[in-house]
Amino acid sequence: MLFEARELKPYAETVPTDELEIGEIYFAVDFFDDEMLIPFLEPKVYIGRNLDPEEEDAFYFQDLDSYQAGVRFETAAEDDEVTFETGTERHLFDYESALEVLMSCSLRRREALGQG
């Protein structure tokens, strides 16, 4: 199996908030360590903006499991196992950009382990 070669940018390209599409899956990529060698990848579903009338410029995301199970913000019950998040502070990527973040991490890991 051969994966296409690509040149990685020295920075991560997040999804601009004006390009978020309701119902689409995005990926939050974070790291457990300062060296950015241990990644954490979490899928998030974008469910809309300003869903609470008292908030302004709030972007809402939902965990993938509950979204796939049919739970929705408007109809969620208190006993539903669901996580809703607001904000844009997390690094959100489309699939290809998240993959590039992980490939950059792989290169850092190789270097840190003396394999590159």
MIZA-683261 format. One record per residue (C-alpha): residue number from 0; z, y, x. Coordinates in nm, 3 decimals, decimal comma. Example, Ala and Ser with C-alpha at 12.3 -4.5 7.8 and 13.67 -1.06 7.14 Angstrom:
2
<kolgu = 0	zz = 0,780	yy = -0,450	xx = 1,230>
<kolgu = 1	zz = 0,714	yy = -0,106	xx = 1,367>
// end
This chain:
116
<kolgu = 0	zz = 0,000	yy = 0,000	xx = 0,000>
<kolgu = 1	zz = -0,091	yy = 0,342	xx = 0,138>
<kolgu = 2	zz = 0,043	yy = 0,671	xx = 0,011>
<kolgu = 3	zz = -0,181	yy = 0,975	xx = 0,042>
<kolgu = 4	zz = -0,106	yy = 1,200	xx = 0,338>
<kolgu = 5	zz = 0,000	yy = 1,554	xx = 0,263>
<kolgu = 6	zz = 0,133	yy = 1,850	xx = 0,450>
<kolgu = 7	zz = 0,481	yy = 1,943	xx = 0,331>
<kolgu = 8	zz = 0,579	yy = 2,306	xx = 0,288>
<kolgu = 9	zz = 0,892	yy = 2,425	xx = 0,474>
<kolgu = 10	zz = 1,040	yy = 2,532	xx = 0,139>
<kolgu = 11	zz = 1,085	yy = 2,372	xx = -0,201>
<kolgu = 12	zz = 0,876	yy = 2,490	xx = -0,496>
<kolgu = 13	zz = 1,079	yy = 2,495	xx = -0,814>
<kolgu = 14	zz = 0,921	yy = 2,524	xx = -1,157>
<kolgu = 15	zz = 0,899	yy = 2,889	xx = -1,264>
<kolgu = 16	zz = 1,100	yy = 2,941	xx = -1,584>
<kolgu = 17	zz = 0,795	yy = 3,080	xx = -1,764>
<kolgu = 18	zz = 0,616	yy = 2,747	xx = -1,705>
<kolgu = 19	zz = 0,887	yy = 2,523	xx = -1,852>
<kolgu = 20	zz = 0,758	yy = 2,320	xx = -2,147>
<kolgu = 21	zz = 0,984	yy = 2,194	xx = -2,426>
<kolgu = 22	zz = 1,019	yy = 1,817	xx = -2,423>
<kolgu = 23	zz = 0,896	yy = 1,781	xx = -2,064>
<kolgu = 24	zz = 1,100	yy = 1,602	xx = -1,799>
<kolgu = 25	zz = 1,198	yy = 1,793	xx = -1,486>
<kolgu = 26	zz = 1,400	yy = 1,676	xx = -1,190>
<kolgu = 27	zz = 1,714	yy = 1,837	xx = -1,051>
<kolgu = 28	zz = 1,732	yy = 1,765	xx = -0,679>
<kolgu = 29	zz = 2,053	yy = 1,836	xx = -0,496>
<kolgu = 30	zz = 2,224	yy = 1,705	xx = -0,187>
<kolgu = 31	zz = 2,567	yy = 1,561	xx = -0,132>
<kolgu = 32	zz = 2,586	yy = 1,695	xx = 0,224>
<kolgu = 33	zz = 2,519	yy = 2,021	xx = 0,409>
<kolgu = 34	zz = 2,264	yy = 1,854	xx = 0,635>
<kolgu = 35	zz = 2,058	yy = 1,765	xx = 0,326>
<kolgu = 36	zz = 2,032	yy = 1,398	xx = 0,424>
<kolgu = 37	zz = 2,182	yy = 1,240	xx = 0,110>
<kolgu = 38	zz = 1,978	yy = 1,340	xx = -0,196>
<kolgu = 39	zz = 2,074	yy = 1,323	xx = -0,560>
<kolgu = 40	zz = 1,791	yy = 1,317	xx = -0,815>
<kolgu = 41	zz = 1,856	yy = 1,363	xx = -1,186>
<kolgu = 42	zz = 1,597	yy = 1,385	xx = -1,465>
<kolgu = 43	zz = 1,647	yy = 1,662	xx = -1,721>
<kolgu = 44	zz = 1,457	yy = 1,736	xx = -2,041>
<kolgu = 45	zz = 1,386	yy = 2,100	xx = -2,114>
<kolgu = 46	zz = 1,480	yy = 2,161	xx = -2,477>
<kolgu = 47	zz = 1,435	yy = 2,536	xx = -2,514>
<kolgu = 48	zz = 1,561	yy = 2,883	xx = -2,449>
<kolgu = 49	zz = 1,836	yy = 3,084	xx = -2,622>
<kolgu = 50	zz = 1,932	yy = 2,802	xx = -2,858>
<kolgu = 51	zz = 2,270	yy = 2,969	xx = -2,912>
<kolgu = 52	zz = 2,210	yy = 3,310	xx = -3,074>
<kolgu = 53	zz = 2,500	yy = 3,459	xx = -2,877>
<kolgu = 54	zz = 2,338	yy = 3,383	xx = -2,541>
<kolgu = 55	zz = 2,054	yy = 3,570	xx = -2,382>
<kolgu = 56	zz = 1,819	yy = 3,424	xx = -2,120>
<kolgu = 57	zz = 1,981	yy = 3,080	xx = -2,134>
<kolgu = 58	zz = 1,759	yy = 2,782	xx = -2,057>
<kolgu = 59	zz = 1,874	yy = 2,454	xx = -2,212>
<kolgu = 60	zz = 1,838	yy = 2,107	xx = -2,067>
<kolgu = 61	zz = 1,947	yy = 1,768	xx = -2,197>
<kolgu = 62	zz = 2,015	yy = 1,439	xx = -2,023>
<kolgu = 63	zz = 1,725	yy = 1,196	xx = -2,045>
<kolgu = 64	zz = 1,916	yy = 0,901	xx = -2,194>
<kolgu = 65	zz = 2,034	yy = 1,085	xx = -2,504>
<kolgu = 66	zz = 1,698	yy = 1,258	xx = -2,549>
<kolgu = 67	zz = 1,518	yy = 0,924	xx = -2,544>
<kolgu = 68	zz = 1,775	yy = 0,791	xx = -2,792>
<kolgu = 69	zz = 1,673	yy = 1,065	xx = -3,036>
<kolgu = 70	zz = 1,974	yy = 1,296	xx = -3,005>
<kolgu = 71	zz = 1,874	yy = 1,661	xx = -3,049>
<kolgu = 72	zz = 2,062	yy = 1,985	xx = -2,993>
<kolgu = 73	zz = 2,031	yy = 2,096	xx = -3,354>
<kolgu = 74	zz = 2,163	yy = 1,770	xx = -3,500>
<kolgu = 75	zz = 2,395	yy = 1,634	xx = -3,230>
<kolgu = 76	zz = 2,726	yy = 1,501	xx = -3,358>
<kolgu = 77	zz = 3,055	yy = 1,537	xx = -3,174>
<kolgu = 78	zz = 3,068	yy = 1,165	xx = -3,100>
<kolgu = 79	zz = 2,713	yy = 1,151	xx = -2,955>
<kolgu = 80	zz = 2,703	yy = 1,072	xx = -2,586>
<kolgu = 81	zz = 2,496	yy = 1,369	xx = -2,479>
<kolgu = 82	zz = 2,499	yy = 1,632	xx = -2,208>
<kolgu = 83	zz = 2,350	yy = 1,975	xx = -2,270>
<kolgu = 84	zz = 2,329	yy = 2,221	xx = -1,982>
<kolgu = 85	zz = 2,230	yy = 2,585	xx = -1,967>
<kolgu = 86	zz = 2,116	yy = 2,798	xx = -1,680>
<kolgu = 87	zz = 1,855	yy = 2,797	xx = -1,409>
<kolgu = 88	zz = 2,083	yy = 2,776	xx = -1,107>
<kolgu = 89	zz = 1,995	yy = 2,414	xx = -1,042>
<kolgu = 90	zz = 1,686	yy = 2,337	xx = -0,848>
<kolgu = 91	zz = 1,438	yy = 2,202	xx = -1,102>
<kolgu = 92	zz = 1,110	yy = 2,052	xx = -0,999>
<kolgu = 93	zz = 0,814	yy = 1,879	xx = -1,156>
<kolgu = 94	zz = 0,762	yy = 1,522	xx = -1,039>
<kolgu = 95	zz = 0,529	yy = 1,596	xx = -0,746>
<kolgu = 96	zz = 0,747	yy = 1,879	xx = -0,613>
<kolgu = 97	zz = 1,061	yy = 1,662	xx = -0,640>
<kolgu = 98	zz = 0,876	yy = 1,391	xx = -0,447>
<kolgu = 99	zz = 0,798	yy = 1,642	xx = -0,172>
<kolgu = 100	zz = 1,166	yy = 1,741	xx = -0,151>
<kolgu = 101	zz = 1,253	yy = 1,372	xx = -0,107>
<kolgu = 102	zz = 0,977	yy = 1,324	xx = 0,153>
<kolgu = 103	zz = 1,113	yy = 1,621	xx = 0,350>
<kolgu = 104	zz = 1,457	yy = 1,461	xx = 0,327>
<kolgu = 105	zz = 1,311	yy = 1,136	xx = 0,462>
<kolgu = 106	zz = 1,173	yy = 1,321	xx = 0,764>
<kolgu = 107	zz = 1,511	yy = 1,490	xx = 0,828>
<kolgu = 108	zz = 1,684	yy = 1,152	xx = 0,804>
<kolgu = 109	zz = 1,443	yy = 0,997	xx = 1,055>
<kolgu = 110	zz = 1,508	yy = 1,282	xx = 1,297>
<kolgu = 111	zz = 1,885	yy = 1,267	xx = 1,247>
<kolgu = 112	zz = 1,885	yy = 0,891	xx = 1,308>
<kolgu = 113	zz = 1,660	yy = 0,923	xx = 1,614>
<kolgu = 114	zz = 1,373	yy = 0,741	xx = 1,446>
<kolgu = 115	zz = 1,118	yy = 1,020	xx = 1,443>
// end
